[in-house]
Amino acid sequence: MHIEFDGVHFRYGRRQVLSGVDWTVGPGVTGLLGPNGAGKTTLLNLLVGLEKPHSGALRFTGGASGTIGFVPQHFSLVGGMRVVDTVAYAAWVNGVDRRACAAAASRALEAVRLEDLVTARVRTLSGGQRQRLGVAAALAHEPDVLVLDEPTVGLDPAQRMRLREVVADIGRTRTVLLSTHLIEDISHLCHRVGVLADGRLVFDGTEEELTELVDSAPASGVLGSPFERAYQALVARLGADRD
């Protein structure tokens, strides 16, 4: 499945949030980076149907149905529900036949490596397990596209590693778009990355291609990987251009 943004514009009142975004996201895991206020959340809201572009078009091509699973940054779960019932309910809400929901939940929980906790109550889960449960709920109806908004925020290093392993596995058979502010998520997971700044898509390529855009030599007193320095330099350069 391919996601195609074709000249997408969006504004809140008089404030322009997205300005002519042209971007194609293909199968595998693609990362979305950008400073606060760049338009990342708005772009995801357009993708999952919470908002509509004021101009331009958003299309899904090359897939069976164009269905989407979405895990927002903040989501609520019912603490007293069992894990399996939570995912089965999500499957039903998203159109799965009631008689097939239990099997759908079982497949989704296996995909996120929670099959040993099917009868556990949600309130007993760790933060990382709750995040993977959210992913399972988004997968239960077998979507073509999975959209993740800051999925590793608040997780400890071990939990982040486990979640990245799950997302990498999902990306082998689906199109995954992952919005994050953690450079290491991009480095470990994503075969491509897009960078939004001031409502414009200012980069679309690989981690290596972004690094090559700027001098990879570290600035005095600045720590970080070449990719981190390249990203920061790109955003800083765009800010200087606007000034």
N, C-alpha and C positions, 0 to 999 in steps of 0.2 A: 504494500500500500504506500502511495506517495501522497504527501500533503503539499498543496500548491497555494501559496499566497501570491496573488497577482495584483500589484498596485494597491495594496490595502491601506486605507486611511481610516482613522478613528479619532474622534475628539469628544471631550466632556465639556459641554457648553462651548466656550470660545477657546478652550485650551486644546491644542493639537497634541495627541498622545502618540499616534502612529502616523508616519508620513511616507506613503508610497512604498510599503514593504513588499519586495519581490523575493520570494524564498521558496525553495523546494526541499522538503524533508523526506528522505527515503527510508527504506527498511534498515533495521539496526538501531543503535542508540545514538541519538543526536543531542548535544548539549546546547543550552541557551544561556548565555552569560550577558551581564549588563549591570551597570551601577543602579542604585536605587533611583526610581523615577524614570528609568529608560523606556518603560512600556512592556516589560516582560509579562506581568500579570494580565494586562489588557490583551496582549496577544493570545495568551492561553485561554482567556475568557471567550474570545472570538472563536478559537478553535473548538471549544467544547460546547458552543452555542449559547453561552450566557449573555453575549452581546452580539450585535451585527455590525459589519463594516458600514461606514457612511459612504464609502465608495471603494471600488475594487472588488475582487472576488476571492473566495476561498473554496478550493475544490479538493476532492479525494479521488485519486485515480489508481487503477491497477489492483484494486482489492475486491473482495466479494460483496461487502455491504457498506463499508465506510463507517462501521460502528466504532465508538470511542469509549475507553475506560479512563476515568479521571480520579486522581488522588490529590485533592487540594492540600495546601500547606497545613491548614487547620481543619480537622474533621472530628465528628463526635461518634462515639460508639456507646451502646447500652451495656453498662458494666455487668448487669445480671444475666445477659444472654450468653449462651454457649457459643464458642468460636464457630462451630459448624453451622449453627442456626443463623448467625450473623451473615455468613457468606451466602447461605441458601436464600435468605431474604433478599440480599442484594441481587442475586440472580433473578429472582421472581420480579423484583421491581423493574429490572432491565429487560423483561420480556421472555424469560425462559419459562417454558411450560412447568407448571407446578410439580408434575410427576418427575421432571428431570432435574429439579433444583438440588436435590441431595447429591446426585452424581456430579453435577456441575461444581458444587461446593467442594467435594472431595478432590476433584482435579485441580481446582484453584489453590487449595490448601497444600497439596503436594507440590505445586509449582513454586510456592513461597517457603517450602520446608517447614510447614506447621502441621503436618499430618499427625504428629504425635500429641497434639494439643486439641484435637477436635472437640472433646467433651469439656475442656476447661472453660471457666467463666472468664469473660473479657477482662473483668477487673483484676484478675490475677496475673495478667500478662505484663512483661517488661515493656519499656518504651520501644525497643527495637521490634519486639514481637507484635505490638500494636500497629506499628508502621507496616510490617509485612502483612498483617491482617487487613489493613486498608488496601494494600495492593491486591490481595486475594479477592476482596469484594469488588474491586474494579475489573478483575479478570474473569469473574464468574460467568459472564455472558459471552465469553470468547470474542472480545473486541479485536478489530484489525489494528487499532492504534491505542497505545497507552500513554497518557499524559501525566507527568509527575511534577508537582510544584514543590521545590525545596524538600525532597523526601528525607534527607539525612540530617536536617536541622535538629539539634538537641540530642542527638545520639552520641554515645561514647564511641571510641575508635573501633572496638570489637563489633558493636552493633552496626556501625557504618559499613565495615567490611562485609558483614553477612548480608546486609541489604544490597550492597553493590553486586555481590555474587548472584543474588536473585534477579536483579535487573539485567545483568549481563546475559543470564540464561534466557530471560524473556525476549531480549533483543535479538536472539538468534532466529526467532520465528515471527516477530512482529515489528512494527514501526513504533519506536519509543522516543518521545520528546521529553527531555528532562531539563527543567529550569532550576538553576542553582546559583549560589554565590560562592560555593566552595570549589576552588580551582582543582583540588585533588579529585573531586567527583568526576570532572571532565577528563583529567589525566588517566584515571583508572578505568573509565567506562566507555567513553564516547569516541566513535570513529570519525565524527565530524562535530564542528562547533559553529554556532552562529553568535554574533555579538551585536546586541542592540545598544544604541547610544542616542539619546535625545529623540527617540521615536523612529530612528532609521536603522536598518540593517547595515552595519558598517563592515562586517566581515562574515564570510561563509567559507569554511575550508577545514583542514585538519589542524590538530595541535601543532604539528611540525611547520605547517605553512604560516600559521600565526607567528610562531617564534621567529621565522625567517624574515618577517616584515620589518623587524626592528633590530637594532644592534643588541645581541644577546649578552654582551659584556655587562656585568653587574655595575650599577651606579654606586658611587661611594656611599657606604653605610647602609645600603639597601640589601636585604636578604630575600631569598626566594629562588625558585626554579627559573630557568630561562623562559618557560611558558608563562609563569606568573609575572615576570618582569615585562614580557612582551605584551601581555594583556593590559597591565597597568600603563605601559607607555602608549599603547593604542588609545586608551580612554583619555589619558592626559593630553595627547596630541589633538584629539577631536575637540576637547574643551578649549584648547588654545586656538584652534581654527575658528570656533564659534565666537571667541572674544575678538 
